[in-house]
Amino acid sequence: MKRAGSLWRTSRNIRNTLPPLSLGLPERVSTHPVGVGWRREIASQLMLGQCPDAAFFEVVAEACLADPSSSREVEALVHRAPVIPHGVKLSLGSAEGIDPGHVDRIAGLCKRLRAPCFTEHVAFVRSGGTEIGHLTPLPRTREALRVIARNVEAARRRLPDIPLLLENVANTFFWPGDEMTEAEFYQEVVRLTSCDLLLDLSNLYANARNQGLDPQAVLAAFPLERVRMAHVAGGVVEDGFYLDTHAHAVPQAVFGLVTRLLHANPTVPLLLERDANFDSFDLASDMQTLARLRAVDALTKAPVVPKQVDQPELSAPLAQLQHEVALLLTTELTGAESKTAGSLAAAIGDEALARSRTILERKRVEDALPLLPRLSRAPAVQALAERVIRELPRMPARNAHRDALAIGRAASEQPTLFLAAELDRLLLRARLHETTLAPRRGPFLGVLRQANGWYIVAKAFGVAATVHLWSRGREALS
């Protein structure tokens, strides 16, 4: 048994220390391949070839797993270019470990997409039964590194024989008690896990700027020779804090980081991310900008990254700290829980916690609205959705579906939104039970009667069965 474990570790090291990432690209593609994140809002552009510079695509793995129709569209993309599944909920940084069942579902998706690699974040998204709903950073400590190494090893045993790339995340708050700089932390991550990096330059820029550091200097201290892929996205400044939103223009400073990275590692594939504000998104222009960037002449030596300021130590185990942070971000604490988390809350700061909670509320809206495709196109629905989410506590599981149903119910009370809301709710109910939110394995038949006609939604047996929608009358369906 000992020998088998040794052989597995050897094969793991070989898998994760390959030459620059091979995406299976044809020879005609540039030596600096540029990809784009697949989103339903720009799916028609991607499927119809209106983004010819896209050498590969990235898809959010959990979005494919949750929506069979999205999965079918993504599988069709494989015939045009390589597709990389990108995980957001594996919770590799959770001290409680990872969910083996979720890893198995990811593995199945990777096989269906013939994925050249799988990518995930160095973060946690749940703790103590509380689902945070977004990527939450880890303290940069030796204990956190041990957790990452353990969880990566557990995930690799269940994933197919492809590289696992680890991504750095943007911080909405900064932990007290960091034992090393961000660059030092990721140097240790690649050493302990034998995994290479998906380096998110926008996240790096956000963290450096918000800590008063030089982003170019921070980048220079990262293990750039271990970067196998890079993300580029936009952001915005709110109340003096730079937020990596994936919904605004890419700053020139981030393009500057792309130039430095290519100077150090010229073959790194670049990927453009966008999650919202698609109407103001010039996809082709940003892709062309990335395609034009090339390694430049020798750069001046980067300044030394300032050392970390001394901070109070974190005496509690990581699992306890993560649970406290999860509660601080998602619930209103009272009684004993409030007292227990009080010292950590004071160390993080009220302003940082309030900012993080606001971002999590926005993330809930972003997760819920795609489940309401007709309603989400209405101009007034964003404000309505934000109002509903503020008044609705987070659920530990299937929160996006519960939020979507709640937004749909609120929208159906407004005459101008009624039809779109009721149709979206009917389609959701065909997929899941409205009370338990469990996937509907049995058949479903629903009817919506209107003065101008009627609408029928039907589904056969099976969770992944196709949902059919028929209409009669003047109202056309899109």
N, C-alpha and C positions, 0 to 999 in steps of 0.2 A: 504493500500500500504506500509505503514511504517513497519507493521508486516511482510509482505512478504519479504521485504528487510532484515529484521532482521533474518528471517528463512534462507534465502539464505546465509547470512554471516556465520551463525552457521554451515550449511551444508558444506560450503567451508572450514571452519576451521577443521571440522571432516575429510574431504577428504584429507587435506594436513598435518595432524598430525597423520598419521597411523603408525603402527609399521614398522620395516625395510622393504624395498620395496619387495613386493611379485611379482615375475616374473612368477608365475605359473610353477615353475620348478619341475620336478619329484624328488622324495625323494632320488634317487641314485646320484643326482648332489651334488657336494661339498657345504658345508655351506659357502664357499667363492666363489660364482659363478664368472666366468670370461667370458666376451663376447668379440665380435669383431665387428668393423664397417664394414658393407657391402659396397663393392665397386665393380664396374663391372669388374675391372682388376683381382680381386680374387674371382669373383662370382663362377667360376667353382670349385675352391677348397672348397668353402663353400657349394655349392649345392651337390657336390659329397661326402661330409662328410670327406674331407681330413683335417679338423680341428676339431677333435673329442672333444677337450676340450672346445669348444665354447658352453656355456650354454644358451646364448641369443645373439641376433643381434641388431645392431642399424643402422638405415637407415636415410639418409638426406631426410627430408620430401619434400622439394622443388624439389629434383631430381626425386622423384616418381611422383609428380604432373606434372612435365614438360614432362616426357617421359613415355607414356603408356606401352612400352615394359619393362622398368625398374620396373614399378609398378607391372606388372604381375609376374616378377621374384621374387620380394620381397614378394608378396602375397603367392607365393609357399613356401617361407621360413617359413611361419607361421606354416606349418605342421611339421617342424623339431624342432623349438624352438621359444620362445617368441620373438617378434620384437618390438623395441621401435622407434617411429618416433622422429627425432631430427631436430628441426627447426633452420634455419639460417637467415630467412628474415622477421620474424614477427615484428621486430623493437620495442621490448617492451620498449626501452629507449627513443623513439621518443617523444619529447614534443608536436608534432602535433597529437599524438594518433596513433592507429593501424588501419589497413584495415580490417573491419568486413568480407568482402568477402573472404579474405585470411584465416582468422580464420575459417570460415565455411568450406573451402576446406581442411584445416588441420583436422578439426573435422571429416569430411567424411573419410579421410585416416585412422585416429585413429580407427574408427569403423570397416573399412574393415580389418584392421590388428589385430583387437581385442587387441589393445595395452594396456599393464599394466600401462603405464604412457606416458606423452609427455614432452619433454625437450626443452628449449629455452635459449637464452643468455641474460644476462643483458647488453644490447648494443643497438645501433641504426645503421640502414643501409641506411636511407634516411632522407632528410630534405629539405623543400622548393622546392619540385619538383625535387631535385637532388638525383639520386641513387648512393650511394657511391660504392656499389659492394662488401663490406666486413664488418665484424663486427667491429664497431668503439666504443671505450670505452666511458663511461660517466665520467664527472667530479664527484668526490666523495663529493657531496654536498647534503644539505637537499632538495633542489629543485629537484634534480635528483631522490632522493628517493620517493618524492611525485609523480613524473611522473611514475616511475616504479610501484608503488602501484596502481595508477589509471588505467594504461594499463593492469596490471595483472588482476584486477577485471573485466575489460571489456572483456578480453580474456576468463576468467573462465566462464562467462555467456554463451558463445557460444561453449565451448569445451565440450566433453562428460564427464561423471562422473568418471574421473580418475585423479590421482595426476598430477600436473604441477611442474616440477623441474626446477630450475633456475641455469644457469651456469655462472661462472666467466670467463672473457675473458683476453687474452694477449694484452698488450698495445704496439703499435708501436711508440706511443708518450705519454707523460704524461701532463695532463692538469695543468695549473696554477690554484691556488685558491682552492685546495682540502681542505675540512674541517675535514677530518678524514682519518685514515689509511685504507688500503684495507680490513683488517680483520674487523675493526669497521663498515665499509660500508656494508659488507655482513651480519654482525650481525643485522643491521637495516633492510636489505632487507628481511630476513626471518621473522623478527618480524612484519613488516608492511604488508607483503603480505600473511603470514601464509603458504608460500611455503617452502619446503625443498630444499636442494642444490644438484645439479650435480656438484661436485667439480672437476674441471680440474686441476690435480696436475702439469701438464706440463705448463699450463698458470700461475699458482701460482709461480712455479719455475722461469719462464722467467721474470716475473715482479719483483720478489724479487732480482734476480741476477742483473738485469739491473738498479735497484735502490740502489745497494750496501747493501742489507739487507740479513739476514740469512734466507734462505727458510724454515728451520725447525722451526725457531722462528715465522715466519709469519704463518705457518700452525697451530702451537700450539694456536695462537690467534683467529683462525677461529671458528665458532660455529660447532665443529665437531660432536656433538650429532644430528645436523640437516642435516647431509650429508646422502643421500639415495643412491648415486651412484657416481663413480669416473671415470674420464678419465685419460689415460696414453698415451703419445705420445713422439716422438723424436723431436730434433731440431738441430740447428747449429749456430755457432758464425760467424758473418760477421761484419768486421770493429769494433770489440770489443762489439757488441750488440748481445745478444742471441735471435735468432728467433725461435719461436715455429712453425716448418714447417710441422709437420706430415709426413715428408719425409726422416728423418734420424734416426739413432739409438737412443734408449731411454737412456739418461744419467743415470749413476749409482746413481746420486744424486736424480733423480726422483723416482727410485726404493726405495731409502731410505725414501722418503716421503710416499710411499705406506706403508712401514713397520710402520711408525709412525701413519698413519691414521688407519690402522688395529688394532694397539694397543689401540687406543681410541675408535674405532667403528668396532668391528671384523666382523660384518655381511655385510659390504658394498660391493655390487657387483662392480667389476672392469671391465673396457672396454678398449681394445686396439684400438687406432686409427691409420690409415695410409692412406694418400691421394695421394702419388706419390712415384717414385723410387721403384716400386714393385718388380723389378728384384733382388734388393739387400735386400729384406724384408724377413727375416726368421720368418714367421708367427708362425709356431709351436713352435720354440724356445722361442719367446717372450711370447707366451701364457703360456708355461710351467713355465717360470720364474715367471709370475704373480700368477699362481696356487700354486707355492711353497711358496710364501711369506705368512707368518702367523704372528700373534701378537707375540711380543717378550717380554722378561722380562722387568721389570720397567725401563723406560728410564730416563736418567738424565734430570733434569729440564731445559727446554728451556730458553735461554737468553731472556731478555725483548726486544720486537721490538722497535727500535728507534722511537721517535716521529717525526712527519712530520716537515720538514723545513718550516719556515714561507714563504708564497708565496703571490703574489699580489691577491687581491680579483677579482672575476668575477662579474662585476656590471650589465651586460646585462642579460636579460631573457634567459633561457636555449634554447628556440626555436631559438632565434637569433644567439646564440653561435653555436648551432648545424648546422645551415644553413651556417655560416661562415666557419666552419670546413669542411663541405661537399664541399664547393667551393674551399677551399684551397687544398683539397686532389684530386679533380677531374678536375679542370679547370685552365687555365692560366688567372688570374685576371687582369683586366685593369680598369682604371678610378675610379669611385666612389666606386665600390666594392673592389678594391684593397686598397683604403684608409681606408674603414670601417674595413676590416679584418686585417689591418696592425698591430695593437697593439696585437691582439691575435696571429698572426703569429710570432711576435717577442718574445712573451712569451713562445710559444711552441718551437721555435727554427728552423732555416733553416735545420739543419742536420736531426732533427726528422721528419720534413715534407717531406724532400727528401726521407728519408728511407721509410716512409709510402706510398708515391706515387709509389715507386719502387715495394713495396710489393703488392699494388693494381694492378699494371700492371701484375705481375706474377699471381695474383689471376684471372685476366681476362683470361689469357692463360689457367689456370687450369679449368675454367668454360667452355671455348669454345672447347677445344680439345676432351672432351668426346662426343661432338656432331658430331665429325668426326672420327668414330671408325676405319676406314681403314687407313685414312691419319695419325692418331695419332700414329700408329705403325711404321711409317717411321723414321729412325734415324735423318734425317736432319730437321724434321718439327718443332722441339722445337725452334730452333734459328729463323727460318722463321716466326713462330707465334709471337715471341717476337718482331721482327722487325715490323710486321704489326700492332700490338697493340700500339707500341710507337707512330706511326704516325696517329692513329685513335682516335678521341675524343670519350669519353664515352657517350652513349645514356642514357636518363632517364629511359627507360624500355626496356625489352627483349634484353639487351645488349649482352648476351652470344650468342644468335642466330645471331645477326648482325656480331659479331666478327668472329663466325665460318664461315659464308658465305664469309667474307672478306679474311680469311686465306685460305679457299678453292679456291677462285679466284686467289690468289697469287700463290698457289701451283700448280694450273693447268697450269701455264706458264712454269713449269719445266717438261721436258719430263719424268723424272723418277717418278714424283709424279702425273702426269696428270690423269691416270686412277683412282687411289684411290681418288683423289680430286674431280673428276667429278661425281663419284658414290656417294660419301658422300654428295655433293651438291644436287644431284638429290633426294636423300632420304630426305634431309632437306626440299627441295622445296615441296615434297609431304605432308609435315606436316604444312608448313606455306607459306604465300605469301612473295616472296622475297623482294618486295618493301615496304609493310606496316609491315611485320613481324607478322601479325595477324594469329592466327591458321586457317588452311584451313578446313572449314566445308564441302565444296563440294568435288567431286571426283577429282582425279589427274591421269594423264597418261603421263609418260615421257620416252623418248627413247634416248639411247646413242649408236651411231654406231662406231665401231672400225674395223680395218682391220681384226682382228681375230674373229669377231663375233659382236653380239649386246646385249644390256642390256635393259630391260624394267622394269620400276617402276610403280606400280599402287596402288591406294587407292580408296575405295568406299566412300560414304557419311558418315559424322561424324568426329569430331575432333579426337576421340579415335579409329577410324577404323584402322584395321591392314594394314600396308604397305607391299606389296608383291614385291619381286625382282626376275626376271627371267633372265637367261643368255643362250647364245648359242655361241659356239665356244670354243677355247682352254683355254681361261682365266677362271680359277676356282674361285668361290666366297667363302669367308670364313666368 
